[in-house]
Amino acid sequence: MAVVGAGIVGLSTAYALLERGVPVRVYEQGAPGHAQSGGASRIFRHAHDDPRLVRDTVDSRAVYDAWSEQLGVQLISDDGAVAIGSAVDAKLPLLAEAGVKARRIDGRELAERLPLLAAYEGPAMLDERGGSIRTTAMVAALTAALGPRLVTDEVISVRPVGGEVEVRSGGSAHRYRSVVVCAGRDTDRFARSVGLSLPVDHGAHVRLTFALRGEAPASLATLQDSSGEFGEVGIYAAATPGNTAYAVGLSDATGGRADGSLLAAGDLADHVARVADYVRRALPGLDPDPIDVRHCWVTRLPWSEDGLAVWERDGLLFPVGHNLFKQAPGLGRKLAAAACGEPLPDALRPEARLGAPGV
């Protein structure tokens, strides 16, 4: 088997193949986990608009727990995930239905969980099994587990040949029983070469990291803010290891093209300014001058911010979606199973529109 791309989905798929005792080679032209999977933290949260995706996230959390044990690394903090805004009332019933430990919290508990946040008395909830994903530690642990199976090389082409899949890279040509293409922005390029047209919206966004003022709290929940109370909706934030800094980003992205060009290059600078302004208004517990800036590509499906689907063609699998870090272990196991000949779950097929609200 082969995996193209060593972002978090590619690494998770390859590790899931190792769990099955299946030989695997992973192709990555750069450093593992340094493109769309880059940065020191991500949010793990169960809340989604599609109950199927909530259930998938519950499954993925269980795999995170198993892999933390296997790899000897804490992959998700125990600090919880906080959401504020009117969406809370719609999401809580879906979480309860899936057995997720989530509940409304008042202003007092919100201040305890998020001492960085300015005064807020609107709807708020706590996902007790949410937290900050230790992204750097996870990428490092999976990379170490793969060892020499991870090859630093650029893949030029993939194609079905005689019942197998040929992968041509800068330095080799090999054939495999099946190949999983987890190439981020380039996934749809490889799909086009085998006659698939993926409905991917390309873009880019910004995530800034800010140092905490004063002593780091022992516990620091993640944040999703859809309230508009502080001038923005679609804000997300997660603590870095040690809770000494907080990474904050906007969910909306500046538009891009499939060829990697931006519709308006100045939009990224505008996003930086918007995030910094939000921090000044909403998070007075942070120093407003960022200590790190992360720009990354976004690949979204048109039916949802959290949309996810997998396309199949002649031994090739093409997973596509956004906000996939939290889904990566569970998704990786499903992709590994499909690569080994098991049926792809119906919910992952494009026609299922996984992640779409109200499905």
Secondary structure as the mmCIF struct_conf table of DSSP 4:
data_model
#
loop_
_struct_conf.conf_type_id
_struct_conf.id
_struct_conf.beg_label_comp_id
_struct_conf.beg_label_asym_id
_struct_conf.beg_label_seq_id
_struct_conf.end_label_comp_id
_struct_conf.end_label_asym_id
_struct_conf.end_label_seq_id
STRN STRN1 ALA A 2 VAL A 4
BEND BEND1 GLY A 7 GLY A 7
HELX_RH_AL_P HELX_RH_AL_P1 ILE A 8 GLU A 19
TURN_TY1_P TURN_TY1_P1 ARG A 20 GLY A 21
STRN STRN2 ARG A 25 GLU A 28
BEND BEND2 GLN A 29 GLY A 30
TURN_TY1_P TURN_TY1_P2 PRO A 32 GLY A 33
BEND BEND3 ALA A 35 ALA A 35
TURN_TY1_P TURN_TY1_P3 GLN A 36 SER A 37
BEND BEND4 GLY A 39 ALA A 40
STRN STRN3 ARG A 42 PHE A 44
BEND BEND5 ASP A 49 ASP A 50
HELX_RH_AL_P HELX_RH_AL_P2 PRO A 51 LEU A 71
TURN_TY1_P TURN_TY1_P4 GLY A 72 GLY A 72
BEND BEND6 VAL A 73 VAL A 73
STRN STRN4 ILE A 76 ILE A 76
BEND BEND7 ASP A 78 ASP A 79
STRN STRN5 ALA A 81 ILE A 84
BEND BEND8 GLY A 85 GLY A 85
TURN_TY1_P TURN_TY1_P5 SER A 86 SER A 86
HELX_RH_AL_P HELX_RH_AL_P3 ALA A 87 GLU A 97
TURN_TY1_P TURN_TY1_P6 ALA A 98 GLY A 99
STRN STRN6 ALA A 102 ARG A 104
HELX_RH_AL_P HELX_RH_AL_P4 GLY A 107 ARG A 113
TURN_TY1_P TURN_TY1_P7 PRO A 115 LEU A 116
BEND BEND9 LEU A 117 LEU A 117
HELX_LH_PP_P HELX_LH_PP_P1 ALA A 118 ALA A 119
BEND BEND10 GLY A 122 GLY A 122
STRN STRN7 ALA A 124 ASP A 127
TURN_TY1_P TURN_TY1_P8 GLU A 128 ARG A 129
STRN STRN8 GLY A 131 ILE A 133
HELX_RH_AL_P HELX_RH_AL_P5 THR A 135 LEU A 146
HELX_RH_3T_P HELX_RH_3T_P1 GLY A 147 ARG A 149
STRN STRN9 LEU A 150 THR A 152
STRN STRN10 VAL A 155 VAL A 161
TURN_TY1_P TURN_TY1_P9 GLY A 162 GLY A 163
STRN STRN11 GLU A 164 SER A 169
BEND BEND11 GLY A 170 GLY A 171
STRN STRN12 ALA A 173 TYR A 176
BEND BEND12 ARG A 177 ARG A 177
STRN STRN13 VAL A 179 VAL A 181
HELX_RH_3T_P HELX_RH_3T_P2 GLY A 184 ASP A 186
HELX_RH_AL_P HELX_RH_AL_P6 THR A 187 ARG A 192
TURN_TY1_P TURN_TY1_P10 SER A 193 GLY A 195
HELX_LH_PP_P HELX_LH_PP_P2 VAL A 200 VAL A 200
STRN STRN14 ASP A 201 ALA A 211
STRN STRN15 LEU A 212 LEU A 212
BEND BEND13 ARG A 213 GLU A 215
HELX_LH_PP_P HELX_LH_PP_P3 ALA A 216 PRO A 217
BEND BEND14 ALA A 218 ALA A 218
STRN STRN16 THR A 222 ASP A 225
BEND BEND15 SER A 227 SER A 227
TURN_TY1_P TURN_TY1_P11 GLU A 229 PHE A 230
BEND BEND16 GLY A 231 GLY A 231
BEND BEND17 VAL A 233 GLY A 234
STRN STRN17 ILE A 235 ALA A 239
HELX_LH_PP_P HELX_LH_PP_P4 THR A 240 THR A 240
TURN_TY1_P TURN_TY1_P12 PRO A 241 GLY A 242
BEND BEND18 ASN A 243 THR A 244
STRN STRN18 ALA A 245 LEU A 250
BEND BEND19 SER A 251 SER A 251
STRN STRN19 THR A 254 GLY A 255
STRN STRN20 GLY A 256 GLY A 256
TURN_TY1_P TURN_TY1_P13 ALA A 258 ASP A 259
BEND BEND20 GLY A 260 GLY A 260
STRN STRN21 LEU A 262 LEU A 262
BEND BEND21 LEU A 263 LEU A 263
TURN_TY1_P TURN_TY1_P14 ALA A 265 ALA A 265
HELX_RH_AL_P HELX_RH_AL_P7 GLY A 266 ALA A 282
TURN_TY1_P TURN_TY1_P15 PRO A 284 GLY A 285
STRN STRN22 LEU A 286 LEU A 286
BEND BEND22 PRO A 288 ASP A 289
BEND BEND23 ILE A 291 ILE A 291
STRN STRN23 ASP A 292 ARG A 300
STRN STRN24 LEU A 301 LEU A 301
TURN_TY1_P TURN_TY1_P16 PRO A 302 TRP A 303
STRN STRN25 SER A 304 SER A 304
TURN_TY1_P TURN_TY1_P17 GLU A 305 ASP A 306
STRN STRN26 LEU A 308 ARG A 313
TURN_TY1_P TURN_TY1_P18 ASP A 314 GLY A 315
STRN STRN27 LEU A 316 GLY A 321
BEND BEND24 HIS A 322 ASN A 323
TURN_TY1_P TURN_TY1_P19 PHE A 325 GLN A 327
HELX_RH_AL_P HELX_RH_AL_P8 ALA A 328 ALA A 339
TURN_TY1_P TURN_TY1_P20 CYS A 340 GLY A 341
HELX_LH_PP_P HELX_LH_PP_P5 GLU A 342 PRO A 345
HELX_RH_3T_P HELX_RH_3T_P3 ASP A 346 LEU A 348
BEND BEND25 ARG A 349 ARG A 349
HELX_RH_3T_P HELX_RH_3T_P4 PRO A 350 ALA A 352
STRN STRN28 LEU A 354 LEU A 354
TURN_TY1_P TURN_TY1_P21 GLY A 355 GLY A 355
TURN_TY1_P TURN_TY1_P22 PRO A 357 GLY A 358
#
